[in-house]
Amino acid sequence: MKVLAADGLGFAVPIDSVTKIIDHFKNRGRVIRPWLGLKMLDLNDMVVAQLQERDPSFPKVNKGVLVSMVTPGSPC
């Protein structure tokens, strides 16, 4: 089966990443990826303004992330 919309589509993977993945696979038989289990939203001026409209007590910040959800069973 050929996907026509993907003709000419390619991916570049840094060799350092490939080397680490191959080493993990050889040593452990699988690749282990770390995860936190958090859903985060990057804070910028527009997002902060919208959050302050909803809740005037939301702090005035100019950078950071808002953790909107923690996945049940996650390491956090």
Distance bins in CASP14 RR format, pairs under 12 A and 6 or more apart:
PFRMAT RR
TARGET T0000
AUTHOR 0000-0000-0000
RMODE 2
METHOD distances of the structure
MODEL  1
2 8 0 0 0 0 0 1 0 0 0 0 0
3 9 0 0 0 0 1 0 0 0 0 0 0
11 17 0 0 0 0 0 1 0 0 0 0 0
11 18 0 0 0 0 0 1 0 0 0 0 0
12 18 0 0 0 0 0 1 0 0 0 0 0
13 19 0 0 0 0 0 1 0 0 0 0 0
13 20 0 0 0 0 0 1 0 0 0 0 0
13 21 0 0 0 0 1 0 0 0 0 0 0
13 22 0 0 0 0 0 1 0 0 0 0 0
14 20 0 0 0 0 1 0 0 0 0 0 0
14 21 0 0 0 0 0 1 0 0 0 0 0
15 21 0 0 0 0 0 1 0 0 0 0 0
15 22 0 0 0 0 0 1 0 0 0 0 0
16 22 0 0 0 0 0 1 0 0 0 0 0
16 23 0 0 0 0 0 1 0 0 0 0 0
17 23 0 0 0 0 0 1 0 0 0 0 0
17 24 0 0 0 0 0 1 0 0 0 0 0
17 31 0 0 0 0 0 1 0 0 0 0 0
17 33 0 0 0 0 0 1 0 0 0 0 0
18 24 0 0 0 0 0 1 0 0 0 0 0
18 25 0 0 0 0 0 1 0 0 0 0 0
18 31 0 0 0 0 0 1 0 0 0 0 0
19 25 0 0 0 0 0 1 0 0 0 0 0
19 26 0 0 0 0 0 1 0 0 0 0 0
20 26 0 0 0 0 0 1 0 0 0 0 0
20 27 0 0 0 0 0 1 0 0 0 0 0
20 28 0 0 0 0 0 1 0 0 0 0 0
20 31 0 0 0 0 1 0 0 0 0 0 0
20 32 0 0 0 0 0 1 0 0 0 0 0
20 33 0 0 0 0 0 1 0 0 0 0 0
21 27 0 0 0 0 0 1 0 0 0 0 0
21 28 0 0 0 0 0 1 0 0 0 0 0
21 29 0 0 0 0 0 1 0 0 0 0 0
21 30 0 0 0 0 0 1 0 0 0 0 0
21 31 1 0 1 0 0 0 0 0 0 0 0
21 32 0 0 0 0 0 1 0 0 0 0 0
21 33 0 0 0 0 1 0 0 0 0 0 0
22 28 0 0 0 0 0 1 0 0 0 0 0
22 29 0 0 0 0 0 1 0 0 0 0 0
22 31 0 0 0 0 1 0 0 0 0 0 0
23 29 0 0 0 0 0 1 0 0 0 0 0
23 31 0 0 0 0 1 0 0 0 0 0 0
23 32 0 0 0 0 0 1 0 0 0 0 0
24 30 1 0 0 1 0 0 0 0 0 0 0
24 31 1 0 1 0 0 0 0 0 0 0 0
24 32 1 0 0 1 0 0 0 0 0 0 0
24 33 0 0 0 0 1 0 0 0 0 0 0
24 34 0 0 0 0 0 1 0 0 0 0 0
25 31 1 0 1 0 0 0 0 0 0 0 0
25 32 0 0 0 0 1 0 0 0 0 0 0
34 74 0 0 0 0 0 1 0 0 0 0 0
34 75 0 0 0 0 1 0 0 0 0 0 0
34 76 0 0 0 0 0 1 0 0 0 0 0
35 70 0 0 0 0 0 1 0 0 0 0 0
35 71 0 0 0 0 1 0 0 0 0 0 0
35 73 0 0 0 0 0 1 0 0 0 0 0
35 74 1 0 0 1 0 0 0 0 0 0 0
35 75 1 0 0 1 0 0 0 0 0 0 0
35 76 0 0 0 0 1 0 0 0 0 0 0
36 65 0 0 0 0 0 1 0 0 0 0 0
36 67 0 0 0 0 1 0 0 0 0 0 0
36 69 0 0 0 0 0 1 0 0 0 0 0
36 70 0 0 0 0 1 0 0 0 0 0 0
36 71 0 0 0 0 1 0 0 0 0 0 0
36 73 0 0 0 0 0 1 0 0 0 0 0
36 74 1 0 0 1 0 0 0 0 0 0 0
36 75 1 0 0 1 0 0 0 0 0 0 0
36 76 1 0 1 0 0 0 0 0 0 0 0
37 67 0 0 0 0 1 0 0 0 0 0 0
37 68 0 0 0 0 0 1 0 0 0 0 0
37 69 0 0 0 0 1 0 0 0 0 0 0
37 70 1 0 0 1 0 0 0 0 0 0 0
37 71 1 0 1 0 0 0 0 0 0 0 0
37 72 0 0 0 0 1 0 0 0 0 0 0
37 73 0 0 0 0 1 0 0 0 0 0 0
37 74 1 1 0 0 0 0 0 0 0 0 0
37 75 1 0 0 1 0 0 0 0 0 0 0
37 76 1 0 0 1 0 0 0 0 0 0 0
38 65 0 0 0 0 1 0 0 0 0 0 0
38 66 0 0 0 0 0 1 0 0 0 0 0
38 67 1 0 1 0 0 0 0 0 0 0 0
38 68 0 0 0 0 1 0 0 0 0 0 0
38 69 1 0 0 1 0 0 0 0 0 0 0
38 70 1 0 1 0 0 0 0 0 0 0 0
38 71 1 0 0 1 0 0 0 0 0 0 0
38 72 0 0 0 0 0 1 0 0 0 0 0
38 73 0 0 0 0 0 1 0 0 0 0 0
38 74 1 0 0 1 0 0 0 0 0 0 0
38 75 0 0 0 0 1 0 0 0 0 0 0
38 76 1 0 0 1 0 0 0 0 0 0 0
39 65 0 0 0 0 0 1 0 0 0 0 0
39 66 0 0 0 0 1 0 0 0 0 0 0
39 67 1 0 0 1 0 0 0 0 0 0 0
39 68 1 0 1 0 0 0 0 0 0 0 0
39 69 1 1 0 0 0 0 0 0 0 0 0
39 70 1 0 0 1 0 0 0 0 0 0 0
39 71 1 0 0 1 0 0 0 0 0 0 0
39 72 0 0 0 0 0 1 0 0 0 0 0
39 74 0 0 0 0 0 1 0 0 0 0 0
39 76 0 0 0 0 0 1 0 0 0 0 0
40 47 0 0 0 0 0 1 0 0 0 0 0
40 64 0 0 0 0 1 0 0 0 0 0 0
40 65 1 0 1 0 0 0 0 0 0 0 0
40 66 1 0 0 1 0 0 0 0 0 0 0
40 67 1 0 1 0 0 0 0 0 0 0 0
40 68 1 0 0 1 0 0 0 0 0 0 0
40 69 0 0 0 0 1 0 0 0 0 0 0
40 70 0 0 0 0 0 1 0 0 0 0 0
40 71 0 0 0 0 0 1 0 0 0 0 0
40 76 0 0 0 0 0 1 0 0 0 0 0
41 47 1 0 0 1 0 0 0 0 0 0 0
41 48 0 0 0 0 0 1 0 0 0 0 0
41 50 0 0 0 0 0 1 0 0 0 0 0
41 51 0 0 0 0 1 0 0 0 0 0 0
41 64 0 0 0 0 1 0 0 0 0 0 0
41 65 1 0 0 1 0 0 0 0 0 0 0
41 66 1 0 1 0 0 0 0 0 0 0 0
41 67 0 0 0 0 1 0 0 0 0 0 0
41 68 1 0 1 0 0 0 0 0 0 0 0
41 69 0 0 0 0 1 0 0 0 0 0 0
42 48 0 0 0 0 0 1 0 0 0 0 0
42 61 0 0 0 0 0 1 0 0 0 0 0
42 62 0 0 0 0 0 1 0 0 0 0 0
42 63 0 0 0 0 1 0 0 0 0 0 0
42 64 1 0 0 1 0 0 0 0 0 0 0
42 65 1 0 1 0 0 0 0 0 0 0 0
42 66 0 0 0 0 1 0 0 0 0 0 0
42 67 0 0 0 0 0 1 0 0 0 0 0
42 68 0 0 0 0 0 1 0 0 0 0 0
43 49 0 0 0 0 0 1 0 0 0 0 0
43 50 0 0 0 0 0 1 0 0 0 0 0
43 51 0 0 0 0 1 0 0 0 0 0 0
43 52 0 0 0 0 0 1 0 0 0 0 0
43 58 0 0 0 0 0 1 0 0 0 0 0
43 59 0 0 0 0 0 1 0 0 0 0 0
43 60 0 0 0 0 0 1 0 0 0 0 0
43 61 1 0 1 0 0 0 0 0 0 0 0
43 62 1 0 0 1 0 0 0 0 0 0 0
43 63 1 0 0 1 0 0 0 0 0 0 0
43 64 1 0 1 0 0 0 0 0 0 0 0
43 65 1 0 0 1 0 0 0 0 0 0 0
43 66 1 0 1 0 0 0 0 0 0 0 0
43 67 0 0 0 0 0 1 0 0 0 0 0
43 68 0 0 0 0 0 1 0 0 0 0 0
44 50 0 0 0 0 0 1 0 0 0 0 0
44 51 0 0 0 0 0 1 0 0 0 0 0
44 61 0 0 0 0 1 0 0 0 0 0 0
44 62 0 0 0 0 1 0 0 0 0 0 0
44 63 1 0 0 1 0 0 0 0 0 0 0
44 64 0 0 0 0 1 0 0 0 0 0 0
44 65 0 0 0 0 0 1 0 0 0 0 0
44 66 0 0 0 0 0 1 0 0 0 0 0
45 51 0 0 0 0 0 1 0 0 0 0 0
45 52 0 0 0 0 0 1 0 0 0 0 0
45 60 0 0 0 0 1 0 0 0 0 0 0
45 61 0 0 0 0 1 0 0 0 0 0 0
45 62 1 0 0 1 0 0 0 0 0 0 0
45 63 0 0 0 0 1 0 0 0 0 0 0
45 64 0 0 0 0 0 1 0 0 0 0 0
46 52 0 0 0 0 0 1 0 0 0 0 0
46 53 0 0 0 0 0 1 0 0 0 0 0
46 62 0 0 0 0 0 1 0 0 0 0 0
47 53 0 0 0 0 0 1 0 0 0 0 0
47 54 0 0 0 0 0 1 0 0 0 0 0
47 58 0 0 0 0 0 1 0 0 0 0 0
47 61 0 0 0 0 1 0 0 0 0 0 0
47 62 0 0 0 0 0 1 0 0 0 0 0
47 63 0 0 0 0 0 1 0 0 0 0 0
47 64 0 0 0 0 1 0 0 0 0 0 0
47 65 0 0 0 0 0 1 0 0 0 0 0
47 66 1 0 0 1 0 0 0 0 0 0 0
47 68 0 0 0 0 0 1 0 0 0 0 0
48 54 0 0 0 0 0 1 0 0 0 0 0
48 55 0 0 0 0 0 1 0 0 0 0 0
48 58 1 0 0 1 0 0 0 0 0 0 0
48 59 0 0 0 0 1 0 0 0 0 0 0
48 60 1 0 0 1 0 0 0 0 0 0 0
48 61 1 0 0 1 0 0 0 0 0 0 0
48 62 1 0 0 1 0 0 0 0 0 0 0
48 63 0 0 0 0 1 0 0 0 0 0 0
48 64 0 0 0 0 1 0 0 0 0 0 0
48 65 0 0 0 0 0 1 0 0 0 0 0
48 66 0 0 0 0 1 0 0 0 0 0 0
49 55 0 0 0 0 0 1 0 0 0 0 0
49 56 0 0 0 0 0 1 0 0 0 0 0
49 58 0 0 0 0 1 0 0 0 0 0 0
49 60 0 0 0 0 1 0 0 0 0 0 0
49 61 0 0 0 0 0 1 0 0 0 0 0
49 62 0 0 0 0 0 1 0 0 0 0 0
50 58 0 0 0 0 1 0 0 0 0 0 0
50 66 0 0 0 0 0 1 0 0 0 0 0
51 57 0 0 0 0 0 1 0 0 0 0 0
51 58 1 0 1 0 0 0 0 0 0 0 0
51 59 0 0 0 0 1 0 0 0 0 0 0
51 60 0 0 0 0 0 1 0 0 0 0 0
51 61 0 0 0 0 1 0 0 0 0 0 0
51 66 1 0 0 1 0 0 0 0 0 0 0
51 68 0 0 0 0 0 1 0 0 0 0 0
52 58 1 0 1 0 0 0 0 0 0 0 0
52 59 0 0 0 0 1 0 0 0 0 0 0
52 60 1 0 0 1 0 0 0 0 0 0 0
52 61 0 0 0 0 0 1 0 0 0 0 0
55 66 0 0 0 0 0 1 0 0 0 0 0
58 66 0 0 0 0 1 0 0 0 0 0 0
59 66 0 0 0 0 0 1 0 0 0 0 0
67 74 0 0 0 0 0 1 0 0 0 0 0
67 76 0 0 0 0 1 0 0 0 0 0 0
69 76 0 0 0 0 0 1 0 0 0 0 0
70 76 1 0 1 0 0 0 0 0 0 0 0
END
